[in-house]
């Protein structure tokens, strides 16, 4: 979308950059941004998914190592600031 938007803006306002042309471009963009948001709001779920949790002992060990590393890193940064 990020590379298409300037191209569409250029097509809509090519050599006639009037207020009407920019309004037309704005109204073209409204459904492009609003419709996916409505879709998301209808189908979003706040329940935690089963794959969020570690399932095996190895996964749990890796998760603990990662969390311990972040905690150690945070403590190191705190000590350096003192």
C-alpha positions in Angstrom: 0.0 0.0 0.0 2.8 2.4 0.8 4.1 2.5 -2.8 0.7 2.4 -4.4 -0.6 5.5 -2.6 1.8 8.0 -4.2 1.1 6.6 -7.6 -2.7 6.9 -7.1 -2.3 10.4 -5.8 -0.2 11.3 -8.8 -2.8 9.8 -11.2 -5.7 11.7 -9.5 -3.8 15.1 -9.2 -1.7 15.0 -12.4 -1.4 18.6 -13.7 -4.7 19.6 -12.0 -4.1 19.9 -8.3 -7.3 21.4 -7.3 -9.3 21.0 -4.0 -11.8 18.8 -5.8 -9.2 16.4 -7.0 -7.7 16.1 -3.5 -11.2 15.6 -2.1 -11.8 12.8 -4.6 -8.6 11.2 -3.6 -9.5 11.4 0.1 -12.9 9.8 -0.5 -11.2 7.0 -2.5 -8.9 6.3 0.5 -11.7 6.2 3.1 -13.1 2.8 2.2 -9.6 1.4 1.6 -8.8 2.1 5.3 -12.2 1.8 6.9 -13.4 -1.6 5.4 -10.4 -3.6 6.8 -10.9 -2.0 10.2 -14.6 -3.0 10.2 -13.6 -6.5 9.2 -11.1 -6.6 12.0 -13.6 -5.3 14.6 -16.2 -7.9 13.6 -13.9 -10.9 13.7 -11.4 -10.0 16.4 -11.2 -12.3 19.4 -9.6 -11.5 22.8 -9.1 -15.1 23.8 -5.6 -16.4 24.3 -4.7 -19.0 21.7 -3.5 -22.4 22.6 -0.2 -21.9 20.8 0.6 -19.0 23.1 1.8 -21.4 25.7 4.9 -23.7 25.6 3.8 -27.2 25.1 6.9 -29.3 25.7 9.6 -29.2 28.4 12.1 -28.1 25.8 9.9 -25.1 24.8 9.4 -24.2 28.4 13.2 -24.3 29.0 13.8 -22.1 26.0 11.2 -19.6 27.2 12.7 -19.5 30.7 16.2 -18.9 29.2 14.8 -16.1 27.0 13.1 -14.4 30.0 16.1 -14.8 32.2 18.3 -13.3 29.5 16.0 -10.3 29.3 16.0 -9.9 33.1 19.8 -10.1 33.2 20.1 -7.6 30.5 17.7 -5.2 32.2 19.7 -5.5 35.5 23.0 -4.9 33.7 21.6 -1.7 32.1 20.3 -0.5 35.5 23.7 -1.1 37.1 25.5 0.8 34.3 23.2 3.8 34.9 24.2 3.9 38.6 
